[in-house]
Amino acid sequence: MKPLRIAILGCGNMGLAFAKAFLHYNLVARPDLLLVARHDEHCQRLKGQHPELPVGEISAAVADYDVVLVAVKPQDFSQVAVGLRAVLQPGQVVVSIMAGIPIARLQRELAHQQVMRAMPNAPALLGMGITGFSAAPEVERSRLHQVENLLNATGRSIFLEDESLLDAVTAVSGSGPAYFYFLVQAMMQAGQEMGFSESVAGLLVKQTMLGAYHLLNTSAQSPDELIAAVASKGGTTEAALREFRAGHLAETLIAGMKAAQQRATELASE
């Protein structure tokens, strides 16, 4: 079996996170990982930062790679597509991690059928992400499994036959870290209003979140059961939960996530 060759177009934080993950898990050899930039200035910067890797602009060289990962900003895609479609070959698979651009548009603007679309989230930068992905019917099953293995290098992945569910992935996990940070920020603010310094409030909240996550991830109990285990009748936790319910905190969170899903759908059609 010949070594896998990967080209990454758009080498910002997320594109480089995928590059590092592929190398870390020996999914690709350094000579077989091409970093593709749009401008010579960016190419020179990448060459200085990653002298061990091939670097170049969009050119015929891209045709020599099995997988082309497109990680440019969505608003730059149409411009990038002009150069990319001129060099793509039928056997290559294009994997987009751009938000809001559906497979049909990718196929149309690239004049290429073997296209996949993936939605990673920010923890992928640490190898702890979750990526939802979908594929055009033209993508061969062997290629699909190959790309799934690549995506798993940044954490975990889940394949969705129904591409429209990627809008929900965007709302749940793509935007999800921001909801978590929002809650952490509110808890830290409450701690400061109770008299703690910012650093002490931060330590209390962040370590609590870390421990609670590990309990949730390793316990056989449901979230409801874990809540009940902390919230003894007539106690402090129950008092807090009563306020949360009175303020419709859960309903507000769900409504916000549905708004994110709707916005993702709107962006896909703009």
Sequence and secondary structure as in RCSB ss.txt:
>XXXX:A:sequence
MKPLRIAILGCGNMGLAFAKAFLHYNLVARPDLLLVARHDEHCQRLKGQHPELPVGEISAAVADYDVVLVAVKPQ
DFSQVAVGLRAVLQPGQVVVSIMAGIPIARLQRELAHQQVMRAMPNAPALLGMGITGFSAAPEVERSRLHQVENL
LNATGRSIFLEDESLLDAVTAVSGSGPAYFYFLVQAMMQAGQEMGFSESVAGLLVKQTMLGAYHLLNTSAQSPDE
LIAAVASKGGTTEAALREFRAGHLAETLIAGMKAAQQRATELASE
>XXXX:A:secstr
     EEEE  SHHHHHHHHHHHHTTSS GGGEEEEESSHHHHHHHHHH TTS EEESSGGGGG SEEEE S GG
GHHHHHHHHHTT  TT EEEE  TT  HHHHHHHHT S EEEEE  GGGGGT EEEEEEE TTS HHHHHHHHHH
HGGGEEEEE SSGGGHHHHIIIIISHHHHHHHHHHHHHHHHHHTT  HHHHHHHHHHHHHHHHHHHHH SS HHH
HHHHH  TTSHHHHHHHHHHHTTHHHHHHHHHHHHHHHHHHHHH 
